[in-house]
Amino acid sequence: MRDHFKKLKKQNIRIIDEKYALADYGPIDLSVFNKNLAIIDVSICANLDSFIQNELKKINAKIGYGGYLEQRSIYKRSVDFKPEMDPHQERDIHLGIDIWASAGTAVNALMEGEVHSFSNNVGFGNYGPTIILKHQIEDFVFYSLYGHLSINSLQGIRKGQCIKAGEPFAKLGDTGVNGDYPPHLHFQLIKEIGDWVGDYPGVCSKQDLQFYQENCPDPKWVLQF
């Protein structure tokens, strides 16, 4: 699998508007271990947005990124991540990489592929508009998920539609449509997607981590961060 992704990495494709260079990116820590975040009421989206913008200023970055396998407290604000019947299955481990940029920023395809599925996953804390692409490198098939998009990103799209490598095929959504988060892209790699259509878990519990860590490899392999 790593060998396939190494070939993909050589294509040097940015999944966010290519006007941004790698030097414009900086890491954002939203983990439970960040003491600066612990004093912020992240149940209020504006507070989380201010925190992220301040962190970007500190490191002189235009785009923030991070979060793979990061344990986060921000999901406690939504009941969707903590089943009442089994509190031990609380989902708080992030399975993709978040890229924090302005609403309306262009989103590019990781590599050539086709539209597997798409959906508007509405609800507080959910993805909002989401597109999943299907890719193949030789005999290796995998999927890339793009969450928190704009509503317009779903207009005119169709299953099986061919998307070229680096093609700007969507845009980031705003807080009103993206699950009540500051504008950002949730990007995730998926090996086996099963019966999921237009959606796939982007956060898991500790009990399920082993499965999801294997099925959702670290996107940094191909994004060059």
N, C-alpha and C positions, 0 to 999 in steps of 0.2 A: 504493500500500500504506500509506504513512504517513497518508494522508487517512482511510483506513478505521480505522486504529488511533487517530487523533485522536477520531473519533466514539466509539470504545470507551472512551477515557480519561475522557470526560465522565461515564461511569456511576459513577465513583468507587467501585469495588468493591475490597475487600481480599480477597486470596486466602488470607490467614491470619486466624484468629479475629478478628472485627471489634471485640473488646474492646480490641485494640491500636490506638492512633492512630499516624499517621505520625511523630509526635514520639518514639515509643517505639523507632523503628528507627535503627540505626547501621551504617555500613559496616565490613565485615571484609575484610582483605586477606590472601588465602592464596596470593599469587603468589610466584614464584621470586625476586622482587626484594625481598621482605620479609625483612630481615636478622634480625629477631626470631624469625621462624618457622624460619629456617635452622638454628638451634641446637636445635630440638625434634626428637625422634625421633617423626615422625608415623606410623611404622609401627605404633605403639601408639595405639589409638583414645582411650584415656583421656588421653594427652598432648595430642592434638589438641583434645579437648573442653575441657581445662583452659586451653589457649591461647585458644580462642574465648571462654570465660567471662571470662577476665581482660581480654580486649580489650573486651568489652561493659561491664565495670565501669569501665574507663578512660574510656569515652565516655558513661557513664551511660545506656546503652541496654538495653532489655529483649529486643529482637529484632535479630539480625544479618542483613545481606544483602550480596550482591555476587557477583562471579565471572564476569560475562559476558566471554568471550574472554580470560579470565585464564589465563596459563601457570602450571601448578602442578607441584610436585614430589611432592605427596602420592600421585599415581597410580603412582609407581615401586614402591610396596609390593605391587602386584598385577601378576602376569604377563599379565593380560588386556589391559593397556594397552601392552605392548611385545612384538610378535610376534617369535618367535625367528628366523623366516625372513627378516625384513626389519626390522632395528633402526631404519632411517630412518623407519619408519612408526609410531614411538612416539607414542601419543596422550596429550597433556598439556595441551591447550587446551580450556577449559571453555566449553560452548555455551549454557548457560542461566544462570539466577540461582539461587543457593542462599539460602534463608531459614532461619536457624538459630533454632529454637524447641524447646520441650520435647516429648517424646514424648506423644502423645495430643492435641496441639493440633489444633483443627479446621481443615480445608482447604476453602476455598470455590471454587466455579466462577468462572472469570474472567468469563464471560458465558453466556447461554443457549446450549445445545448438546445434543449427544447423545453417548453413550458410543461411541466408535469401536472401542476394544479395551482389554484389560487383561491383565496377566500378573504372576506372581511371578517376577521375574528374579533367581533365587538365585545366590549365588556371592560370594566375597570381592571387594569393590570394586564390585559391581554395584548396580542400583537397588533390588533387593528388590521388594515390591509396587508396581505401577505402573498408572496409569490415564491413558488418552489420550482427550480429548474433541474432537469435531469441531464447528466453528463456521462460521457464514456471516453476513457483513455485505454485504447487497445481493448482488452477483455474486462476491464475494470469499470463498473457502473457505480455512480454515486450521485448525490443530490446536494444542491446548495439552496438554503432557505434565506429569504430576505423579508424581514418583518418590520413593522412600524412605518409602512409606506403611506403615500397619499392616496386618497380615494380615486383620484384621476389615474393612478397607476394601474388600476384594474379595468379601466375603460378600453374596450377594443382588443383586449388580450384574449387569446384562445388556447385551449389545450393542444399540445403538439406543435405550437408555433415555434419556429426556429429563431433562436437568439444568437447573434454572433459574439465572439469573444470581445470583451471590452465595450460592447454596445450599451449605450445609456437607455435602459428599458423601463425605468421607474424613477420616482422621486421620493424623498423623505416627507413623511406627513408631520402635521403639527399636533400639539397636545390634545386638540379636540377630537382627533380620529385615531390616535396611536396608543390608546389604552391609558391616557393621562400620564405620559412620561415627557420629559424634555425631548425635543427632536433628536432622533438617532436611528441608526440602522442596527438591527440585530441580524448578524450574519452567522450562519451555522452550516457545517458540513455534516452530511448524513450518509452512512453506508447502506443500510437497509431501512427502507421507509415503511415497509409493511402495507397496511391498509389505510394509512393516513392520507388525507386529501386536503390540500390547502392549509395544512396545519401540522405541527409536530412539536412535542414538548421541548421548550427552550430552557426549562428549569426542572431539576429533579431533586429527589430526596436523597439523603445519605445512603438509605437502604438500596436504592436503585443505581447508585453512582457507578458501580463496576460495569454494568451493562451499557449505560449511556456514554461513559468515557470511552469504551471500546467502539461503540457505534457512531459516536460524534467526535472525530479526531480534532485536534487543535488546529484552528484555521491559520494560526501563525506560520504553519508549515508552508503555506502558499502566499500569504499576504506580505511577507518580508518585514514584518515589524521587528 
